[in-house]
Amino acid sequence: MILLSLDAAADVERVREFLDINNPDVARRALLRIFTALERVEKFPDLGRPTEDADIRQIVVPFGAAGYIVRYTILPEHSDVLVLRLWHGREMRK
């Protein structure tokens, strides 16, 4: 199962709102691409590359000229994918 942390849910909403302003179709396509990639992660949990934290992995979801970075962890009890954060590669981050 794919689960979103509270931060990741807010990230998804932020991405959707940003894209939806100019082109709702692009917003739908971007989120579809992200969740399709997460379905692959669900089948192949080690697909993402490791981060500085051994329990967190990261995938890059290509979209347009750049892409979205998705950080996730696998919950051991049921092997669920917990998405921790999501952002656009060109997005300013704190």
Backbone torsions as a table, in degrees:
resi	resn	phi	psi	omega
1	MET	NA	145.0	176.2
2	ILE	-99.3	122.6	179.9
3	LEU	-118.2	150.0	177.0
4	LEU	-113.6	131.8	170.8
5	SER	-68.6	167.6	177.4
6	LEU	-59.6	-40.6	178.0
7	ASP	-63.8	-42.8	-179.5
8	ALA	-66.4	-38.8	177.3
9	ALA	-61.9	-41.2	177.1
10	ALA	-66.2	-36.9	177.4
11	ASP	-62.6	-45.1	179.4
12	VAL	-60.6	-44.5	179.7
13	GLU	-64.2	-40.4	178.4
14	ARG	-62.1	-45.0	178.1
15	VAL	-62.5	-46.5	-179.1
16	ARG	-60.8	-47.5	-179.5
17	GLU	-61.2	-43.7	-179.1
18	PHE	-61.1	-47.9	-178.4
19	LEU	-73.1	-34.8	-176.2
20	ASP	-63.4	-28.1	-179.3
21	ILE	-58.1	-45.7	-176.1
22	ASN	-95.7	-32.7	-174.9
23	ASN	-159.3	96.5	-179.4
24	PRO	-58.3	-31.8	179.0
25	ASP	-65.8	-39.4	177.2
26	VAL	-64.4	-40.7	178.3
27	ALA	-58.8	-46.7	179.5
28	ARG	-62.6	-44.5	-179.1
29	ARG	-65.0	-39.9	179.4
30	ALA	-63.3	-47.2	-179.4
31	LEU	-67.5	-35.8	175.5
32	LEU	-61.9	-43.5	179.5
33	ARG	-63.1	-42.0	179.9
34	ILE	-63.8	-47.5	-177.2
35	PHE	-73.1	-26.8	173.1
36	THR	-65.9	-41.6	177.1
37	ALA	-63.7	-38.3	178.8
38	LEU	-67.4	-31.6	175.2
39	GLU	-64.6	-35.5	175.1
40	ARG	-66.1	-40.5	177.8
41	VAL	-61.9	-38.0	178.9
42	GLU	-59.5	-38.1	179.0
43	LYS	-80.3	-32.4	-177.4
44	PHE	-130.2	78.7	-172.2
45	PRO	-57.8	-27.0	-178.8
46	ASP	-88.3	10.8	-178.5
47	LEU	-59.7	-41.3	-178.9
48	GLY	-73.4	160.1	178.6
49	ARG	-87.0	151.2	179.5
50	PRO	-66.5	153.4	174.5
51	THR	-109.6	-171.1	178.6
52	GLU	-64.5	-21.4	175.3
53	ASP	-98.7	120.6	-174.8
54	ALA	-59.6	-22.5	-178.4
55	ASP	-90.0	-6.1	-176.4
56	ILE	-115.7	133.5	177.6
57	ARG	-117.6	167.7	-175.7
58	GLN	-142.1	137.9	171.7
59	ILE	-120.9	154.4	172.8
60	VAL	-112.3	125.6	-179.0
61	VAL	-105.3	105.3	-179.2
62	PRO	-62.0	138.0	176.2
63	PHE	-159.7	115.4	-178.0
64	GLY	67.0	-143.1	-177.1
65	ALA	-76.2	-13.4	-179.7
66	ALA	-132.8	-137.3	179.3
67	GLY	-175.3	-178.4	-179.5
68	TYR	-110.2	139.1	176.7
69	ILE	-101.8	130.1	-179.6
70	VAL	-124.9	123.2	175.4
71	ARG	-105.2	137.5	-175.7
72	TYR	-147.6	165.7	172.2
73	THR	-135.4	159.8	177.3
74	ILE	-103.7	124.3	177.4
75	LEU	-80.4	118.9	-170.1
76	PRO	-62.6	-33.4	-173.5
77	GLU	-59.6	-46.3	-177.8
78	HIS	-123.1	7.2	-177.2
79	SER	60.5	30.6	175.9
80	ASP	-72.9	149.4	175.0
81	VAL	-92.3	118.8	176.2
82	LEU	-105.3	111.3	177.1
83	VAL	-77.8	125.5	-176.6
84	LEU	-94.6	-45.1	-179.8
85	ARG	-150.6	159.3	179.6
86	LEU	-151.5	133.7	177.5
87	TRP	-155.2	161.9	176.9
88	HIS	-80.8	144.2	-177.8
89	GLY	-59.8	-25.4	179.6
90	ARG	-97.4	3.1	-176.8
91	GLU	-76.4	137.9	173.9
92	MET	-72.7	129.0	179.9
93	ARG	-120.4	148.9	177.9
94	LYS	-80.8	NA	NA
